[in-house]
């Protein structure tokens, strides 16, 4: 009996990372392996993280993905490990969890082919989370419900093509997986005997207003609506084009930095609509840089408006941002891209 554990990370504070890895590392052996997929942490962070693992946690496998400037894509990162996994069982663990010293042992005792065991978190308050003590000495604030940490039969996950890679950022991807497994006869049961995972407090990772990182204003709500429709349609197998769990090619991201062309647009409706149509109908093969800037209202436009003459329609830049990210999610999510939106300057820049 073997187990493959995957943790997906992006810029999680090192003091939190240290506690998580200190708790799980002693439980690894030749048949229990842990892979960390770092999906687009800051470049300096990735260098420090790699050094930390090599020095203190040499038995951990590390996949470094140069996805800076991309939406967080946890489902793809999980599937990178899942697709070719040969272990009997598979587990997704969060980077902010402290594991009970016997967590893996108990999980493997409970594991079965036609049942998923889900492990609730004991949530810690901020000060308690920052303290360093034995697992049993932590004071739990409250115990949550269904979480993203469970032990699965690997073959069952692979049968339905893993996690649905439509989901980006956070929200609904784990519930979606539990539902789809249930449709092939695999039930999910919540482990309630005791708390085996403690959730460390950390500030919510929402985008800073000054950040240029890609941010879709209502993506979590889109995830939820997509999940609701999947339930209504009884969807079981996903990622049907077989392009799931694709690993990243660092060389492709290097080529991305040298675009062959620069396309410049303003946020006129017809320009943006034409751009999106071109990207969808004729996917771009060679790297290009796309710049979208907010149109400046000049005196000529003002005079036309006063005289009731026809003016070109303009789209709100936040709307352009959301629609462009949706286009990327639907058509370019497995391709190298770099995205930034400077709201102060009202400029969107995309390398794709």
Long-range contacts (C-beta under 8 A, 24 or more apart in sequence): 1-31, 1-88, 1-89, 1-108, 1-111, 2-31, 2-32, 2-33, 2-86, 2-87, 2-88, 2-89, 3-31, 3-32, 3-33, 3-87, 3-88, 3-89, 3-90, 3-91, 3-104, 3-107, 3-108, 3-111, 3-151, 4-33, 4-35, 4-81, 4-82, 4-85, 4-87, 4-89, 4-90, 4-91, 4-154, 5-32, 5-33, 5-34, 5-35, 5-90, 5-91, 5-92, 5-93, 5-104, 6-34, 6-35, 6-36, 6-37, 6-77, 6-78, 6-81, 6-82, 6-90, 6-91, 6-92, 6-93, 7-34, 7-35, 7-36, 7-37, 7-92, 7-93, 7-94, 7-95, 8-36, 8-37, 8-39, 8-74, 8-77, 8-78, 8-92, 8-95, 9-36, 9-37, 9-38, 9-39, 9-41, 9-49, 9-95, 10-38, 10-39, 10-40, 10-41, 10-72, 11-41, 11-42, 11-45, 11-205, 12-95, 12-96, 12-202, 13-202, 14-48, 14-49, 14-52, 15-130, 16-95, 16-96, 16-200, 16-202, 17-49, 17-52, 17-95, 18-52, 19-98, 19-132, 19-200, 20-93, 20-94, 20-95, 20-96, 20-97, 20-98, 20-99, 20-200, 21-56, 21-57, 21-60, 23-97, 23-98, 23-99, 23-100, 23-101, 23-103, 23-135, 24-93, 24-99, 24-103, 24-104, 25-57, 25-59, 25-60, 26-101, 27-99, 27-101, 27-103, 27-104, 27-105, 28-59, 28-60, 31-87, 32-104, 33-59, 33-61, 33-87, 34-59, 34-60, 34-61, 34-93, 35-60, 35-61, 35-62, 35-63, 35-81, 36-60, 36-61, 36-62, 36-63, 36-95, 37-63, 37-65, 37-77, 37-78, 37-80, 37-81, 38-62, 38-63, 38-64, 38-65, 39-65, 39-67, 39-72, 39-73, 39-74, 39-76, 39-77, 40-65, 40-66, 40-67, 40-68, 40-69, 40-70, 40-72, 41-68, 42-68, 43-68, 63-247, 65-248, 66-248, 66-250, 66-253, 67-248, 67-253, 68-338, 69-213, 69-214, 69-337, 69-338, 69-339, 69-340, 69-351, 70-214, 70-337, 70-338, 70-339, 71-168, 71-169, 71-214, 71-216, 71-219, 71-325, 71-328, 71-329, 71-339, 72-168, 72-169, 72-170, 73-165, 73-168, 73-333, 74-163, 74-167, 74-168, 74-169, 74-170, 74-173, 75-162, 75-163, 75-164, 75-165, 75-166, 75-167, 75-168, 75-173, 76-165, 76-244, 76-245, 76-246, 76-333, 76-334, 78-162, 78-163, 79-162, 79-163, 79-165, 79-239, 79-244, 79-245, 80-245, 80-246, 80-247, 81-245, 82-154, 82-157, 82-158, 82-162, 82-163, 82-245, 83-158, 83-162, 83-244, 83-245, 84-245, 85-154, 85-158, 86-154, 87-154, 88-153, 88-154, 89-151, 89-152, 89-153, 89-154, 90-151, 90-152, 90-153, 90-154, 90-157, 91-149, 91-150, 91-151, 91-152, 92-148, 92-149, 92-150, 92-174, 93-149, 94-147, 94-148, 94-149, 94-199, 96-199, 96-200, 96-202, 97-121, 97-149, 97-197, 97-198, 97-199, 97-200, 98-135, 98-138, 98-197, 98-198, 98-200, 99-135, 99-196, 99-197, 100-135, 100-195, 100-196, 100-197, 101-135, 102-196, 103-196, 103-197, 106-196, 107-151, 107-196, 108-151, 110-151, 110-191, 111-151, 111-153, 112-153, 113-153, 113-155, 113-156, 114-153, 114-156, 114-185, 114-186, 114-187, 115-186, 115-187, 115-188, 115-189, 116-150, 116-151, 116-152, 116-153, 116-178, 116-181, 116-186, 116-187, 116-188, 116-189, 117-150, 117-151, 117-188, 117-189, 117-191, 118-146, 118-147, 118-149, 118-150, 118-178, 118-188, 118-189, 118-190, 118-191, 119-147, 119-149, 119-150, 119-191, 119-196, 119-197, 120-144, 120-145, 120-146, 120-147, 120-190, 120-191, 120-192, 120-195, 120-197, 121-147, 121-149, 121-195, 121-197, 121-198, 121-199, 122-195, 122-197, 122-198, 122-199, 123-198, 123-199, 123-201, 124-198, 124-199, 124-200, 124-201, 125-201, 126-201, 128-201, 129-200, 129-201, 129-202, 130-201, 135-198, 138-198, 140-195, 140-198, 143-195, 144-199, 145-190, 146-174, 146-175, 146-178, 146-188, 146-190, 147-174, 147-197, 148-173, 148-174, 149-197, 150-174, 150-178, 150-188, 152-181, 153-186, 156-181, 156-184, 156-186, 157-181, 159-184, 159-237, 160-184, 160-236, 160-237, 160-238, 161-237, 161-238, 161-239, 161-240, 161-242, 161-244, 162-238, 162-239, 162-244, 162-245, 163-238, 164-230, 164-238, 164-239, 165-238, 165-239, 165-244, 165-333, 165-334, 166-226, 166-238, 166-329, 167-223, 167-226, 168-216, 168-219, 168-223, 168-329, 168-333, 169-216, 169-219, 169-220, 169-223, 170-220, 170-223, 171-219, 171-220, 171-223, 171-224, 172-223, 172-224, 172-226, 172-227, 173-223, 175-227, 176-227, 176-230, 179-230, 179-231, 180-230, 180-235, 180-236, 180-237, 180-238, 183-234, 183-236, 184-236, 209-343, 210-344, 212-340, 212-341, 212-342, 213-339, 213-340, 214-325, 214-339, 214-340, 214-341, 215-321, 215-341, 216-321, 216-322, 216-325, 216-326, 217-318, 217-321, 217-322, 218-322, 219-325, 222-326, 243-334, 246-334, 248-336, 249-336, 252-336, 253-336, 255-287, 255-336, 256-287, 256-336, 256-337, 256-338, 256-351, 256-352, 257-351, 258-287, 259-287, 259-288, 259-289, 259-351, 260-286, 260-287, 260-288, 261-286, 261-288, 261-289, 262-288, 262-289, 262-291, 263-288, 263-289, 263-290, 263-291, 264-291, 264-293, 265-290, 265-291, 265-292, 265-293, 266-292, 266-293, 266-294, 266-295, 267-292, 267-293, 267-294, 267-295, 267-314, 267-315, 267-316, 267-317, 267-320, 268-295, 268-312, 268-313, 268-314, 268-315, 269-312, 269-313, 269-314, 269-315, 270-312, 270-313, 272-315, 272-320, 272-323, 276-323, 276-324, 276-327, 279-327, 279-331, 279-332, 279-352, 280-327, 280-330, 280-331, 283-331, 283-332, 284-352, 287-336, 287-351, 287-352, 288-351, 288-352, 289-349, 289-350, 289-351, 290-348, 290-349, 290-350, 290-351, 290-352, 291-347, 291-348, 291-349, 292-317, 292-320, 292-324, 292-347, 292-348, 292-350, 293-346, 293-347, 293-348, 294-346, 294-347, 317-341, 317-343, 317-346, 317-348, 318-343, 320-348, 321-348, 324-348, 324-350, 328-352
